[in-house]
Amino acid sequence: MNPIQLAIVGLGKIARDQHIPAIAATDGIELRAVASRNAALDGIAHFATLDELLTQAPEIDAVALCTPPQVRRAQAAAALAAGKHVLLEKPPGATVSEMAPLIAAAKDSGKTLFAGRHSRFAAAVEPARAFLANREIRSVAIAWKEDVRVWHPGQRWIFEPGGLGVFDPGINALSILTRILPRPFFLTEAELSFPANCAAPIAANLDFSDESGMAIRAEFNFLQTGPQTWEIRVETGDGVLTLSEGGAKLTYAGVALAETQQEYPALYRHFVDLVRRGTSDVDLAPLIHVADAFMLGRRLVVDAFED
């Protein structure tokens, strides 16, 4: 079977650091083009815009949209209308409501739409899901704290409307949690800290629960210097399960369990499988939790942020 001919749209940090090496390491898919106004790759066809790509490169089978979420809906709609499969970087869009028409368009066109939640493909996620499936879960504590200046240098769009601010990394924690917990949960209280010069939060404290009343506490922060923290701690009746390093490592009762799977290669293997099977994968639960936080959260104004 011929490999999927893929184009990356938006050649920024995440595309260079994660997508390009993952594509190279994945059977069944090849990077053939890039659409970017400001960057190019040696030896790879280059187009200034997605429209140029869709018009001038009919051989492209699929696009990976690595652009800011504020513009992804229109890009995904155009790509689906042109008969391309679409992989959406996270978050899948700037709003929840824009996703339903895209899901319908993918179904009508027979093309794959994949909301790529890369953290769900971290090595510890599926083992944690299996471990928690039939156990008593007493509480969950999430600490997701990183330095925006390191991970998003100069990317002002992240603090504009639709950029999600600290929820850009925070949605990774939520995508893991919605995968590993056996029951749905819902937001009960939230506090969002907005810099005086930004339209998106730089920190958030969230409280969730489920029908049993189990407590879930999440702390997100975009100003963590020094060691970075991406950890989910689950207290069960049989001991404490910890996912650390963004879900890459799993520890149970103080014993580390070896896992080796890398996120983005696994994500692309899943994308190839979806395309081959002619199906889509768009779970909106993590984005819905983010939307709930903006609806229910109490807003605090904090010091202005300067990159």
N, C-alpha and C positions, 0 to 999 in steps of 0.2 A: 504494500500500500504506500502510495506517495506521501511524503511528509507534508504537514500543514505549512503553507507559506505564510509567515507572520510578519506584520509590521508593528513597530512600536510608535505610538503617538505621544510625544512629549518626552524629550531625552534629558531628563533631570537626574537628580541624585539617586532616586529610587530605581530608575530604569538602569542606570549605569552600575549601581552597586549590587542590585538583586536580579532584575529581569534578564539582562544580557548574559551573565554567567549561567543562570538557571536554564535559559533556552539552549545554550550551548551544551549543557549536560543532559538534555532530555531527548530521548529518541522520539521520532514521529513529528517533530516540529523544527522549523528552521527560520532564523531571522533573515528576512530578505529586503526590508525597507524600514526607513525611519521618516516620520513627519515631525519636523521641528523648525521653528523660525530661527533659532539661535545656535543650533548644534547639529553635528553630523558625525558619522562613523566611517572610517576608511574602509573602502571595499563594499559598502552597503548603499543601495539606492537611497537617495535623499529627496524629500519633498518639503516645501515650506509649510504646507497646510494639509490637513486631512482631505479637504476637497480635491486638492491636486493629486494626492495619492489615489483617491477613489476613481478619479477620472483617467489618470495616466498609467496606473498599474493594475489592470484587471486580473492579473494572475495571482494577486494577493488573496488568500483565503480568509484571513482573520486579522484582527487588530487588538492590541493590548493598549488600553487607554491609561496612560500614566500622567495625565494632565490634572490640574486642580479640579476638585469636585464640582465647582461652580459651572464648568463648561462641559462636563461629561455627558449630560443628558442629550444635548443637541448632537454631540459627536457620535454617541452610541446609536441614536435614531438614524443618523445619516449612514453609518456603517451598516446597520441592519437593512436599511432600504436598498443599499447597494449589494446586498447578498453576502455580507461578511459575518463571520462569527465574531463575538465580542467578549473580551476579558476586561473587566472593570477593576482597577486598583481600588483599595479601600480608602475612604468609605465609598460605597457604590454611587452615591450622588449627594447633592446638597440638600435634598428634601426627600421625604418618604413618598409623597404622592407622585413624584415624577417617575417612580419605578414601575408602576402598574402598566402604563402604556408601552414601556420598553419590553416588559415581560410578554405582553400581548403581541407586540411586533415580532419578537423572536419566535413565538409559537406560530404566528401566521406565515412567517417566512421560512420556517423549518430550520432556522439557524440557532446556534448555541449562544446563550447569554450567561456569563459566569461572573458572579460577584465574588471576586477573589479575596477572601479573608485569609491572608497568609498565616496568621497566628494559629488558626485551626489545624494547620499542617505541621506545627511544631511537634517534636518527637514525643513529648510527654502527654499530649492531649488525649489520644485514643486510649493509652493505658490508664490514664486517670478516669476517663469516661467509663471504662469497663470496671475499674475498681469501685467506683461510686454507685454503680447501677443498683445494687441491692444492699446498700449500707445505710445506716442511720447517719444523716448529716445534721450536725448540731449548729454550726455557724461557718461563715466564710468571711475572710478578710483579704482585701486586695490592696496592694501598694504598687502603683504604676507611676513612677516618677523618673523623669528624664530631663535633659537640658536641651531646650528648643534651639539654642544657639549652636549646638553640636549637630543635631539631627535635621534641623531645618534652617540652615544659615541663609539669611537674606530672603527667606520665602515669606514675604509679607502677606501673601494671599491667605495664609493659614489663620490670620487674625481678622480677616474680612468676613462679612456675612456669608455663610455657607462654608467657610473654611474649617469650622468646628473647633479651632483652638486646641486646647488640651485633649479634646475628645478625638483628635486625629490619632494619637497613640492610645488613648483610653478605649476606643472602640475595639482595639486588639484584645484587651482584657475581657471586654463584654462578649466578643466573638468566641473566646475560649470558654467563658462561663456558661453561655447558652448552649455550648456543645457538651460540656462535661456533667452539668447538673441534670438529674433525671426528671425534675419537675419544673414547669415554668415559674418565673418569678417576676415581680413587678416593683416599680419604684414607689417608695413611701415618703421620701424627703430628700431634698438636695440643696446644696449651697454652692453657687458658682461665683468665682472671683474674676471680674472683668477689669483689666487695666483701663485706666481713664482714657486712653487713646486707642482702644481696640474694640471691635465689635464681637469678639469671641473670647471665651474664658481662658485664663492661664492656669487655673486650678479649679478643682471640683471635689466636693465631698458628697458621696451618695449613699443613701440607705435603701436597701431593697428587702423584700420578704417574699414568702410564698404562702400557699394556703395553710400550711402548718404553722406559720408564724416564725419560721427560721430567720435569723438575722444575717444579712449580708451587708458588709461595709466596704465601700470602695473609696480610696483616696488617690486622686490623680493630680499630678503637679508637673508643670513644664519648666520649673526653675531649679531642678535638682542638679547641683554641681558635684564633682567628684564621682564616686561609684554610682552607677545608674541602677534603678530598682524596678524590676518587672516580676512581681511575685503574687501568687494566689495561694492562700493557706486555707485548707479545708479541715475543720475539726469534725471527726466522725466518732461513732461509738467504739471503733476499733483502733483509734489513734489519729494522728495528724498527717494529712497528705499535703505536700508542698510542691507546687510547680514554680520553678524559678527560671531566671534568664529568659523571660517571655514565653515559657512553656517548653524550653529546650531540655530542662532537667527535672527529674521527678525524684522526690524524697518521701519515703514513708517510714514513720516512726524512727526518724533519724538515719535511716539507711538509704543511700543514694542508689537508684536503679539506672543502669546504663541504657541510654537511648542515643541513636545516631542520626535519625532522619533530619534532613535540612528542609526548611520551610518552602522556599520558592521552587526548587526542583520538584518537590512533591506537589505543589500547587499546579505546576505546568503539566505534570503527569496526569493530574486529574482533569485539566482542561483538554488535553489530547483525548482522554477517555470519553469525556462528554461529547466532544465533536464526533468521534468515531461512532458513538451510540446515538447521536442525533437528539440529545436532550440538553436541558439547561439546569443551572443550580444558582438560585437567587434567594437566599435566606435573609429576610429583612429584620429579623429579631434584634440583632445588635444595633442597627440604625434606629429602630423604634425606641429602644431604651435611651438612646441619645436624645431623640426628639422629646421623650417624656421628661428628661432632665431639663431641657430648655423650657418646657411648659410649666413644670412644677417647681423648678428651682428658685430659691431666693437669691437675688442678685446682690453682690457686694462689689463696690467700686474700689479698686486698689491702685497702687502707684502705676504710673504710665510705664509701658515697656519700650525699651530701645534696644534694637539688635546690635 
